[in-house]
Amino acid sequence: MFDRSFATAHGLRGTTVTRSSWRRVPSRGVLGSLCFCAVALGCDPDAPRAEGDLIPLSVELGSRSVSKLPFVIAADQGLYEKHGLAVRLWMPEPDFRGGWEPSTERPRRPDISVDGGTPMMVDMVTKATAFTRVMLASTDCVVRAHIVARPEIETLEDLKGKRLGISSGTHTTTGFVALRLAERMGWDPVQDISIMLGGRTMRALRDGRVDAIVASERRLAQARREGFPSLVDTRTWDLPVAGNSVRVEPGWLETEANRDAARRFLQATIEGIALFHADRELALEVLEEWHGVTDAAYAATFYDGGRWIPREPYPCYDGIDATLELYDSNEMRKHVAGDFYDDSLMREIDESGFIDSVYAAVAER
């Protein structure tokens, strides 16, 4: 387990979100080497930060998937404050009673949104109302869902002619998986299988409205609890996707102040990722406090599904290329991969030695 005594010895305190409001509380532990603060911010790492000195930043998490858990860990452990940010974090309502509920209205145009890169790309070329965004970093670059089916469906071949539930559209990451499944099986995605929008729920599967669903870690855990089998773990396909990503509007990033805020956010996120991988107990505590997850088997399935989260969260280059290919269209052909990402901040952070220093601190625990 990660040794929290290092942070405790340095008297670190963090800003976190409670179920009712934002308040200052002692952090349960922050990743070591406070020289990060001194290098990145020019500050005295042992000096507490006054609330008025923090840079305000609104951040929207599009879901409560495991690939977003490092961001929640960063909030829980005061890492954003450590890097000089007052982050207002928004998430959807929790799946379980007792989880942290959003205490602020969902921002219409947050400074930073954290959600799928592939859906963002498709929205940008198919919806006239979509915001133009670029991906700065990603915590999810491989197809990783399970195909969970009703008990009478025993193999993927049995799904031909059946109904497969996905989320809101074929442009989503679950839709990406459905289209790749049809491609791998040699099926016409319209004639040989019915892709059911809005059908990626256990209720739809349980009630027989769909025969299978594309299931993330959360729904896989639910399915196992209810006895529904997984036909395949799509991670074995080793297919790239532009998954969960840190996204900003290009114009917002053009000002030096905003660019600095984004850099600080990425540094805190990298530390959150390191904590996710190093301290399973902490991750499970955050799952309980923020998401209301108290079922040990469910929590283990959820956490173990995130072991693929990259230690160096660069944008999903291969996934962006795969999205350009799979969603080929007249409008998509007007773009190249570089239109959808800006990796300059990640490269700056990496070349500074910051990432290596984070993991060196973990190794020394």
C-alpha positions as CSV (number, residue, x, y, z in Angstrom):
1,M,0.0,0.0,0.0
2,F,1.1,3.6,-0.7
3,D,2.8,5.1,2.4
4,R,0.8,8.2,3.3
5,S,3.2,9.1,6.1
6,F,5.4,11.2,3.8
7,A,2.5,13.6,3.0
8,T,1.3,13.6,6.6
9,A,4.8,14.5,7.9
10,H,4.8,17.6,5.7
11,G,1.4,18.7,7.0
12,L,-0.3,18.8,3.6
13,R,-3.9,20.0,3.5
14,G,-6.3,19.9,0.6
15,T,-9.5,21.2,-0.7
16,T,-12.2,18.6,-1.3
17,V,-15.9,18.5,-2.1
18,T,-18.3,17.1,0.5
19,R,-21.8,15.8,-0.2
20,S,-23.2,19.2,0.8
21,S,-20.6,21.8,0.0
22,W,-17.0,22.7,-0.6
23,R,-14.9,23.0,2.5
24,R,-11.3,22.9,3.6
25,V,-10.4,19.6,5.3
26,P,-7.2,17.7,6.1
27,S,-6.2,15.6,3.2
28,R,-6.0,11.8,3.8
29,G,-2.6,11.9,2.1
30,V,-1.0,13.5,-1.0
31,L,1.7,12.0,-3.2
32,G,5.2,12.9,-1.9
33,S,8.1,15.0,-3.2
34,L,6.9,18.5,-2.5
35,C,9.7,19.8,-4.8
36,F,7.0,19.4,-7.5
37,C,5.2,22.4,-6.1
38,A,8.4,24.4,-5.8
39,V,9.5,23.7,-9.4
40,A,6.1,24.1,-11.0
41,L,4.8,27.1,-9.0
42,G,7.8,28.8,-7.5
43,C,6.3,28.3,-4.0
44,D,7.4,27.3,-0.6
45,P,6.1,23.7,-0.6
46,D,5.6,23.7,3.2
47,A,3.5,26.9,3.2
48,P,-0.3,26.5,3.2
49,R,-2.0,28.2,0.3
50,A,-4.5,31.0,1.0
51,E,-7.9,30.3,-0.6
52,G,-7.7,33.7,-2.5
53,D,-4.4,32.7,-4.1
54,L,-5.9,29.8,-5.9
55,I,-6.9,29.9,-9.6
56,P,-10.6,29.1,-10.1
57,L,-11.2,26.3,-12.6
58,S,-14.5,24.7,-13.6
59,V,-14.2,21.0,-14.5
60,E,-17.0,18.7,-15.8
61,L,-16.6,14.9,-15.6
62,G,-19.0,13.4,-18.1
63,S,-19.5,10.2,-16.2
64,R,-18.4,8.2,-13.2
65,S,-16.3,5.6,-15.1
66,V,-13.1,4.2,-13.8
67,S,-11.0,6.2,-16.2
68,K,-12.3,9.3,-14.4
69,L,-11.4,8.1,-10.9
70,P,-7.9,9.6,-10.9
71,F,-9.5,13.0,-11.3
72,V,-11.7,12.3,-8.3
73,I,-8.7,11.1,-6.3
74,A,-6.9,14.3,-7.1
75,A,-9.9,16.3,-5.7
76,D,-10.2,14.1,-2.7
77,Q,-6.5,14.3,-1.9
78,G,-6.2,18.1,-2.3
79,L,-3.9,17.8,-5.3
80,Y,-5.6,20.5,-7.3
81,E,-5.1,23.0,-4.4
82,K,-1.5,21.8,-4.1
83,H,-1.0,22.9,-7.6
84,G,-2.6,26.3,-7.0
85,L,-6.1,25.5,-8.3
86,A,-9.6,26.0,-6.8
87,V,-11.4,23.3,-8.9
88,R,-15.2,23.3,-9.0
89,L,-15.8,19.7,-10.0
90,W,-19.1,18.5,-11.5
91,M,-20.2,14.9,-12.0
92,P,-23.5,13.2,-12.9
93,E,-25.6,11.9,-10.0
94,P,-24.1,8.8,-8.4
95,D,-25.4,5.3,-9.2
96,F,-25.5,4.3,-5.6
97,R,-27.1,6.0,-2.6
98,G,-24.6,7.6,-0.3
99,G,-22.3,8.8,-3.0
100,W,-21.2,12.4,-3.4
101,E,-23.9,14.4,-5.2
102,P,-23.1,17.5,-7.3
103,S,-23.6,20.6,-5.2
104,T,-23.4,23.0,-8.2
105,E,-25.4,23.4,-11.4
106,R,-23.8,21.6,-14.4
107,P,-21.6,24.2,-16.3
108,R,-22.7,24.8,-19.8
109,R,-19.2,25.6,-21.0
110,P,-16.7,24.4,-18.4
111,D,-13.1,25.4,-18.6
112,I,-12.2,21.7,-18.9
113,S,-14.4,18.8,-19.8
114,V,-13.3,15.2,-19.2
115,D,-15.0,12.7,-21.4
116,G,-14.7,10.6,-24.6
117,G,-12.5,11.8,-27.4
118,T,-14.1,9.7,-30.2
119,P,-17.6,11.1,-29.4
120,M,-16.1,14.6,-29.3
121,M,-14.6,14.2,-32.8
122,V,-17.8,12.8,-34.3
123,D,-19.9,15.5,-32.7
124,M,-17.6,18.2,-34.1
125,V,-18.1,17.0,-37.7
126,T,-21.8,16.1,-37.5
127,K,-23.4,18.7,-35.2
128,A,-23.5,22.4,-36.1
129,T,-24.0,23.2,-32.5
130,A,-21.0,21.3,-31.1
131,F,-18.2,23.1,-29.3
132,T,-14.8,22.9,-30.9
133,R,-12.4,21.2,-28.5
134,V,-9.0,19.6,-28.5
135,M,-7.7,16.8,-26.3
136,L,-4.8,17.6,-24.0
137,A,-4.4,14.2,-22.4
138,S,-6.2,10.9,-22.1
139,T,-6.7,8.2,-19.5
140,D,-8.4,5.7,-21.8
141,C,-7.0,4.7,-25.2
142,V,-8.0,1.1,-25.8
143,V,-11.3,-0.6,-26.4
144,R,-12.0,-2.1,-23.0
145,A,-15.7,-2.9,-22.6
146,H,-17.3,-6.4,-22.1
147,I,-20.1,-7.7,-24.2
148,V,-22.6,-8.9,-21.5
149,A,-25.5,-11.0,-22.6
150,R,-28.6,-12.7,-21.4
151,P,-28.0,-16.3,-20.3
152,E,-29.5,-17.9,-23.4
153,I,-26.8,-16.0,-25.6
154,E,-23.7,-18.2,-25.2
155,T,-21.3,-16.9,-27.9
156,L,-20.7,-13.8,-30.0
157,E,-22.0,-15.8,-33.0
158,D,-25.4,-16.1,-31.2
159,L,-25.7,-12.3,-31.3
160,K,-26.3,-12.2,-35.1
161,G,-29.8,-10.9,-35.7
162,K,-30.1,-9.9,-32.0
163,R,-30.3,-6.6,-30.2
164,L,-27.1,-5.0,-28.7
165,G,-27.6,-2.1,-26.3
166,I,-25.3,0.9,-26.4
167,S,-25.6,4.4,-24.9
168,S,-26.9,7.4,-26.8
169,G,-25.5,6.8,-30.3
170,T,-23.1,5.0,-32.6
171,H,-20.7,8.0,-32.2
172,T,-20.2,7.2,-28.5
173,T,-17.4,4.9,-27.2
174,T,-20.0,2.1,-26.7
175,G,-21.2,2.7,-30.3
176,F,-17.5,2.5,-31.4
177,V,-17.3,-1.0,-29.8
178,A,-20.6,-2.1,-31.4
179,L,-19.3,-1.1,-34.9
180,R,-16.0,-2.8,-34.3
181,L,-17.8,-5.9,-33.1
182,A,-19.8,-6.0,-36.4
183,E,-16.7,-5.4,-38.3
184,R,-14.8,-8.3,-36.6
185,M,-17.7,-10.7,-37.1
186,G,-18.2,-9.7,-40.7
187,W,-21.7,-8.4,-40.1
188,D,-23.5,-5.5,-41.7
189,P,-24.1,-3.2,-38.7
190,V,-27.6,-2.4,-40.0
191,Q,-28.8,-5.7,-41.5
192,D,-27.1,-8.3,-39.3
193,I,-27.5,-6.8,-35.8
194,S,-29.8,-4.3,-34.2
195,I,-27.8,-1.6,-32.4
196,M,-30.2,-0.2,-29.8
197,L,-29.7,3.4,-28.7
198,G,-30.2,4.0,-25.0
199,G,-30.2,0.2,-24.3
200,R,-26.9,0.0,-22.4
201,T,-28.6,-0.6,-19.0
202,M,-29.0,-3.5,-16.8
203,R,-32.8,-2.9,-16.7
204,A,-33.0,-3.2,-20.5
205,L,-31.0,-6.4,-20.3
206,R,-32.9,-7.8,-17.4
207,D,-36.3,-7.0,-19.0
208,G,-35.4,-8.5,-22.3
209,R,-35.5,-5.3,-24.3
210,V,-32.0,-6.0,-25.5
211,D,-30.1,-9.3,-25.8
212,A,-26.7,-8.0,-24.9
213,I,-25.1,-4.7,-23.9
214,V,-21.7,-3.0,-24.3
215,A,-20.7,-2.9,-20.6
216,S,-18.1,-0.7,-18.9
217,E,-16.6,-1.6,-15.6
218,R,-19.6,-0.4,-13.6
219,R,-22.1,-2.4,-15.6
220,L,-19.8,-5.4,-15.7
221,A,-19.7,-5.4,-11.9
222,Q,-23.5,-5.2,-11.8
223,A,-23.9,-8.0,-14.4
224,R,-21.6,-10.3,-12.5
225,R,-23.6,-9.6,-9.3
226,E,-26.8,-10.5,-11.1
227,G,-25.4,-13.6,-12.9
228,F,-25.3,-12.3,-16.5
229,P,-22.3,-13.7,-18.5
230,S,-19.6,-11.8,-20.4
231,L,-19.1,-13.1,-23.9
232,V,-15.9,-11.3,-24.5
233,D,-13.5,-8.8,-22.9
234,T,-12.8,-6.5,-25.8
235,R,-9.4,-5.6,-24.3
236,T,-8.2,-8.8,-26.0
237,W,-8.9,-7.2,-29.3
238,D,-6.2,-4.7,-28.7
239,L,-8.0,-2.0,-30.6
240,P,-7.3,1.7,-30.1
241,V,-10.0,4.3,-29.4
242,A,-10.0,7.9,-28.3
243,G,-11.5,7.4,-24.9
244,N,-11.7,9.5,-21.8
245,S,-9.8,12.7,-22.4
246,V,-9.1,16.1,-21.0
247,R,-10.7,18.5,-23.4
248,V,-10.6,22.3,-23.8
249,E,-11.7,24.9,-26.4
250,P,-8.7,26.0,-28.4
251,G,-9.5,29.6,-27.9
252,W,-9.5,29.2,-24.1
253,L,-6.0,27.7,-24.2
254,E,-4.6,30.6,-26.1
255,T,-4.2,32.9,-23.1
256,E,-1.1,32.3,-20.9
257,A,-3.2,32.3,-17.7
258,N,-5.5,29.6,-19.0
259,R,-2.6,27.6,-20.4
260,D,-0.9,27.8,-17.0
261,A,-4.1,26.6,-15.3
262,A,-4.3,23.7,-17.7
263,R,-0.7,22.7,-17.0
264,R,-1.4,22.7,-13.3
265,F,-4.5,20.6,-13.8
266,L,-2.6,18.0,-15.8
267,Q,0.2,17.8,-13.2
268,A,-2.4,17.2,-10.4
269,T,-4.1,14.6,-12.6
270,I,-0.8,12.8,-13.2
271,E,-0.3,12.6,-9.4
272,G,-3.9,11.3,-9.1
273,I,-3.1,8.6,-11.7
274,A,0.0,7.6,-9.7
275,L,-2.1,7.4,-6.5
276,F,-4.7,5.3,-8.3
277,H,-2.1,2.7,-9.3
278,A,-0.1,2.8,-6.1
279,D,-2.8,2.8,-3.4
280,R,-5.7,0.4,-4.0
281,E,-7.0,1.0,-0.5
282,L,-7.3,4.8,-1.2
283,A,-9.0,4.2,-4.5
284,L,-11.6,2.0,-2.9
285,E,-12.1,4.6,-0.1
286,V,-12.8,7.2,-2.8
287,L,-15.2,4.9,-4.5
288,E,-17.2,4.6,-1.3
289,E,-17.1,8.2,-0.3
290,W,-17.7,9.8,-3.7
291,H,-19.7,7.1,-5.6
292,G,-21.4,5.3,-2.7
293,V,-19.9,1.9,-3.6
294,T,-19.9,-0.3,-0.6
295,D,-20.1,-3.8,-2.2
296,A,-16.6,-5.2,-2.0
297,A,-16.8,-7.4,-5.1
298,Y,-18.3,-4.6,-7.2
299,A,-15.6,-2.2,-6.0
300,A,-12.8,-4.7,-6.9
301,T,-14.2,-5.3,-10.4
302,F,-14.4,-1.5,-10.9
303,Y,-10.9,-0.8,-9.7
304,D,-9.3,-3.8,-11.4
305,G,-10.8,-2.6,-14.7
306,G,-8.6,0.5,-14.5
307,R,-5.2,-1.1,-14.3
308,W,-4.7,-0.2,-18.0
309,I,-5.0,3.6,-17.3
310,P,-1.7,4.9,-18.8
311,R,1.0,6.3,-16.4
312,E,1.8,9.0,-19.0
313,P,-1.6,10.2,-20.2
314,Y,-0.8,11.5,-23.7
315,P,-3.7,12.0,-26.1
316,C,-4.8,8.8,-27.8
317,Y,-3.0,9.2,-31.1
318,D,-3.9,5.7,-32.5
319,G,-7.4,6.1,-31.3
320,I,-7.8,9.4,-33.1
321,D,-6.6,7.8,-36.3
322,A,-9.0,4.9,-35.8
323,T,-11.9,7.3,-35.3
324,L,-11.0,9.1,-38.5
325,E,-11.1,5.8,-40.3
326,L,-14.2,4.3,-38.7
327,Y,-16.4,7.4,-39.1
328,D,-15.1,8.4,-42.5
329,S,-17.4,11.0,-44.2
330,N,-17.2,14.0,-46.4
331,E,-16.9,16.3,-43.3
332,M,-14.4,14.1,-41.4
333,R,-12.1,14.0,-44.5
334,K,-11.7,17.8,-44.1
335,H,-9.7,17.1,-40.9
336,V,-6.4,15.5,-39.9
337,A,-5.5,14.0,-36.6
338,G,-3.7,17.1,-35.4
339,D,-6.9,19.1,-35.5
340,F,-8.3,17.2,-32.5
341,Y,-5.4,17.2,-30.0
342,D,-2.8,19.5,-28.5
343,D,-0.1,17.5,-26.8
344,S,2.3,20.5,-26.2
345,L,1.5,20.7,-22.4
346,M,2.0,17.0,-21.9
347,R,5.3,17.1,-23.7
348,E,6.4,20.1,-21.6
349,I,5.5,18.3,-18.4
350,D,7.1,15.1,-19.5
351,E,10.3,16.7,-20.7
352,S,10.6,18.7,-17.4
353,G,11.1,15.4,-15.6
354,F,7.8,15.8,-13.6
355,I,6.3,12.5,-14.5
356,D,9.5,10.6,-13.7
357,S,9.7,12.4,-10.4
358,V,6.1,11.4,-9.5
359,Y,6.8,7.7,-10.1
360,A,10.2,7.9,-8.4
361,A,8.4,9.1,-5.3
362,V,6.0,6.2,-5.6
363,A,8.8,3.7,-5.9
364,E,10.5,5.1,-2.8
365,R,7.5,4.6,-0.6
